[in-house]
Amino acid sequence: MCCRTFSGPAEFRPAETSHRSTAQLPDAAGDAQRALDAGETARAREPVAFMVRELDSHWRGEENGLFAVMREDPEYADYIKVLMDEHRDHRARLPALDLATPGGRAEFDVMVQELHHHISREEDGLFPASLTALSGDEWNRSMAAWREAHPAE
């Protein structure tokens, strides 16, 4: 997964906030993979459950915030549709994995790689584009939806 630090302007918090939201995912995925490699399926379930919870609120914040605002611009609509389709796919697949089977373990490894690529497309593509694409009002709408999905932050 991604472990970058945000280097943009201090007033740009959505990507930094989103990064903090996904920063623990690599550790959780690695913990689960190590447990599965050791044959400890029960121990792997906790970090996978953490990933499911974290990704759910993360995806809600993105889809109702930044994605909703940016997909109003035809230039970004198709790019965002792909990202949202990936959210829906992972939202369905991740909690349904049977980690006790070789197929479920292999599918988890595939999903970790898919999530890595997904996060890269957001952090290296969409988030930088949003710096110049959004107005102040659009940022406010985006961040209001993010805060609604993450009330504790």
Contacts in CASP RR format, 6 or more apart in sequence:
PFRMAT RR
TARGET T0000
AUTHOR 0000-0000-0000
METHOD contacts of the structure
MODEL  1
MCCRTFSGPAEFRPAETSHRSTAQLPDAAGDAQRALDAGETARAREPVAF
MVRELDSHWRGEENGLFAVMREDPEYADYIKVLMDEHRDHRARLPALDLA
TPGGRAEFDVMVQELHHHISREEDGLFPASLTALSGDEWNRSMAAWREAH
PAE
1 22 0 8 1.000
1 25 0 8 1.000
1 26 0 8 1.000
1 29 0 8 1.000
1 112 0 8 1.000
1 115 0 8 1.000
1 116 0 8 1.000
1 119 0 8 1.000
2 19 0 8 1.000
2 22 0 8 1.000
2 26 0 8 1.000
2 116 0 8 1.000
2 119 0 8 1.000
2 120 0 8 1.000
2 123 0 8 1.000
3 23 0 8 1.000
3 26 0 8 1.000
4 19 0 8 1.000
4 123 0 8 1.000
5 19 0 8 1.000
6 12 0 8 1.000
6 15 0 8 1.000
6 16 0 8 1.000
6 19 0 8 1.000
8 15 0 8 1.000
8 131 0 8 1.000
9 131 0 8 1.000
12 131 0 8 1.000
13 143 0 8 1.000
14 66 0 8 1.000
14 127 0 8 1.000
14 130 0 8 1.000
14 139 0 8 1.000
14 142 0 8 1.000
14 143 0 8 1.000
14 146 0 8 1.000
15 123 0 8 1.000
15 127 0 8 1.000
15 128 0 8 1.000
15 130 0 8 1.000
17 146 0 8 1.000
17 150 0 8 1.000
17 153 0 8 1.000
18 58 0 8 1.000
18 62 0 8 1.000
18 66 0 8 1.000
18 122 0 8 1.000
18 123 0 8 1.000
18 127 0 8 1.000
18 146 0 8 1.000
19 123 0 8 1.000
20 153 0 8 1.000
21 54 0 8 1.000
21 57 0 8 1.000
21 58 0 8 1.000
21 150 0 8 1.000
21 153 0 8 1.000
22 54 0 8 1.000
22 58 0 8 1.000
22 119 0 8 1.000
24 50 0 8 1.000
24 54 0 8 1.000
25 51 0 8 1.000
25 54 0 8 1.000
25 55 0 8 1.000
25 115 0 8 1.000
25 119 0 8 1.000
27 47 0 8 1.000
28 47 0 8 1.000
28 48 0 8 1.000
28 50 0 8 1.000
28 51 0 8 1.000
28 54 0 8 1.000
29 47 0 8 1.000
29 51 0 8 1.000
29 112 0 8 1.000
29 115 0 8 1.000
30 47 0 8 1.000
30 112 0 8 1.000
31 44 0 8 1.000
31 47 0 8 1.000
32 44 0 8 1.000
32 47 0 8 1.000
32 48 0 8 1.000
32 51 0 8 1.000
32 99 0 8 1.000
32 108 0 8 1.000
33 44 0 8 1.000
33 108 0 8 1.000
33 109 0 8 1.000
33 112 0 8 1.000
35 41 0 8 1.000
35 43 0 8 1.000
35 44 0 8 1.000
35 47 0 8 1.000
36 44 0 8 1.000
36 99 0 8 1.000
36 105 0 8 1.000
36 108 0 8 1.000
41 99 0 8 1.000
41 100 0 8 1.000
44 99 0 8 1.000
45 99 0 8 1.000
48 94 0 8 1.000
48 97 0 8 1.000
48 99 0 8 1.000
48 108 0 8 1.000
51 94 0 8 1.000
52 94 0 8 1.000
52 95 0 8 1.000
55 90 0 8 1.000
55 91 0 8 1.000
55 94 0 8 1.000
55 115 0 8 1.000
56 91 0 8 1.000
57 149 0 8 1.000
57 150 0 8 1.000
58 149 0 8 1.000
59 87 0 8 1.000
59 91 0 8 1.000
60 149 0 8 1.000
61 145 0 8 1.000
61 146 0 8 1.000
61 148 0 8 1.000
61 149 0 8 1.000
61 150 0 8 1.000
62 83 0 8 1.000
62 87 0 8 1.000
62 122 0 8 1.000
62 146 0 8 1.000
63 84 0 8 1.000
63 87 0 8 1.000
64 145 0 8 1.000
64 146 0 8 1.000
64 148 0 8 1.000
64 149 0 8 1.000
65 141 0 8 1.000
65 142 0 8 1.000
65 143 0 8 1.000
65 144 0 8 1.000
65 145 0 8 1.000
65 146 0 8 1.000
66 126 0 8 1.000
66 127 0 8 1.000
66 130 0 8 1.000
66 142 0 8 1.000
66 145 0 8 1.000
66 146 0 8 1.000
67 80 0 8 1.000
67 83 0 8 1.000
67 84 0 8 1.000
68 141 0 8 1.000
68 142 0 8 1.000
68 145 0 8 1.000
69 134 0 8 1.000
69 138 0 8 1.000
69 141 0 8 1.000
69 142 0 8 1.000
70 76 0 8 1.000
70 80 0 8 1.000
70 126 0 8 1.000
70 129 0 8 1.000
70 130 0 8 1.000
70 133 0 8 1.000
70 134 0 8 1.000
71 77 0 8 1.000
71 80 0 8 1.000
71 81 0 8 1.000
73 133 0 8 1.000
75 133 0 8 1.000
76 126 0 8 1.000
76 129 0 8 1.000
76 133 0 8 1.000
79 126 0 8 1.000
80 126 0 8 1.000
83 118 0 8 1.000
83 121 0 8 1.000
83 122 0 8 1.000
83 126 0 8 1.000
86 114 0 8 1.000
86 118 0 8 1.000
90 111 0 8 1.000
90 114 0 8 1.000
90 115 0 8 1.000
90 118 0 8 1.000
93 107 0 8 1.000
93 111 0 8 1.000
94 111 0 8 1.000
97 104 0 8 1.000
97 107 0 8 1.000
97 108 0 8 1.000
97 111 0 8 1.000
98 104 0 8 1.000
99 105 0 8 1.000
99 108 0 8 1.000
130 142 0 8 1.000
134 142 0 8 1.000
147 153 0 8 1.000
END
